[in-house]
Amino acid sequence: MRHRIAGNRINMPEPRRRAAFRSLIDGLFTHEHITTTDARAKAVQAEAEHLITIAIRGHNAARAHLRAVVPDDDLAEQVLALARRGRFTVTETIPPLAELNAQRQKENKLPLSEEGRRRREERLTNFQREMLALIRDPEEAQRALTAAREAMAIELHARRTILRHLPHELRVKKIFEQFVPRYSGRPGGYTRITKIGFRQGDGAHLSRLEMVV
């Protein structure tokens, strides 16, 4: 029976094994290939592909949530891009300076000048104009904007899940920006292992683990 056995332990204590796997996966995602022993390549392969699968599922779930409100793909991408630029609502207004500074004082924030309030109001107005240029009806525009923010939260959850296993934000960013578009239509098999010979000294089997193009 295989009780309490989860993957290849590589004859290492858990903290050291976790650090070794994290380093190997980081190198794989950075350079898109690594050379290591055959045993480590096989052990790392499954975990690396699982992280990409998490990213693809999170990305697809976020897009599906947004498309339920905005069926047009191009329009949905434009709404999502606008939602990422700033947090606002279609009917939001900037209060007078005295009221705004009283609210900031309660939040232990520095007061704004009249010029600062004016810049904030201009920024909000520009966002609202861009949103209403995409969707003219204010209620539909707000529903689309809310759905876009919820989609961002779904994808953020996937990013944070990956960050628990690979705490390098640049690598996680690369997964979503490069690997997700590359592998979104592929049902697994994002990497390949190629045996390249033996290591001098101990004769260990060496393999090259690389991302599939």
Order of alpha helices (4+ residues) and beta strands (2+ residues): alpha-beta-alpha-alpha-alpha-alpha-alpha-alpha-alpha-beta-beta
